[in-house]
Amino acid sequence: MDYKKLISKVKSVRNYKNKTVDIEVLDELKNFYEKGKKLINDIEIEVFIKGKEDVFRQIKGDAGYKENMIEAPHYIIILSEEKKYYIENTGYAGQGLILKSYELGLGSCWITFKDGDLIKKNLGIDSDKKLTAIIALGYAENETKVIDDSKLQYNPSKADIKIVENNVSYRLGVEDIVFMNEWGKCADADELQNWGLFDGFEYARLAPSTLNRQPWRFIIDDNLVVLSIRKDANINEYEDKIDTGIVMLYFESIIDSTLFDITWVMGKPEKTYNIPNDYMIVGYSKI
């Protein structure tokens, strides 16, 4: 996939045409996930693509922003083993499916839910795995405006949604989110260009985040890129972890396509980098 093109153009879609997607396209989407790169290989995930008749009425009132369920011809349902970092893993996998959907000419949108067990029961899903994501899927109606943050649909904080014209508005710059060696020492864009890292951060900053809060900060320390996420009182743990998985996907995909393959290691490296109390280190990768 052309990740630069997809990341710069993908948008969240709330309104869909009343048209089913060809089975060949849906099969290609599922095949992409089954054969694609994973964030954590030993976490088992199941991905189902179900039609509107099997999902919409069954969970209407129990899912959607302010319980307003998005009506779409199809829905991606993600179930996961409950292991350490399984939610970050879902964020990575789910956003990968969203990017692939866009490449195939489809629109998509994350959908909020509160009670995964209730949703599973209403959908007739008999599984020990956790329900970790619902994503609306279909052909987008022509819209003049879209949600800037493709994950606001699962936001349980009930904050107002800001509507913007594209998915690059109101974004922090690379020099605002990347530090050198320790917290607060802003990276120089020219240096990042010389090292071939600028594009990775440039596209990572376009990652959707809850309430478009842009919580990610990176620290470059010799051969490590360290990722931290801001902790906000009105953002729950699920949202933090989904945001983490998505920004990891964006950075990794661009570096993989422009330089070399990288792998994220979840958790903290040995150094603390003077991270402030309202941030937490969530992972790092070697470059």
Secondary structure, DSSP 8 states (H G I E B T S, - for coil): --HHHHHHH--B---B-S----HHHHHHHHHHHHHS--SSTTS-EEEEEEEGGGTHHHHBTTBSBTTB----SEEEEEEE---TTHHHHHHHHHHHHHHHHHHTT-EEEE--BS-HHHHHHHTT---SSEEEEEEEEE-B---S-EES-TTGGG-TT-----EESSTTTT---HHHHEEESSTT-B--HHHHHHHT-HHHHHHHTT---GGG---EEEEEETTEEEEEEE--TTS-HHHHHHHHHHHHHHHHHHHHHHT----EEES--S--TT--TTEEEEEEEE-
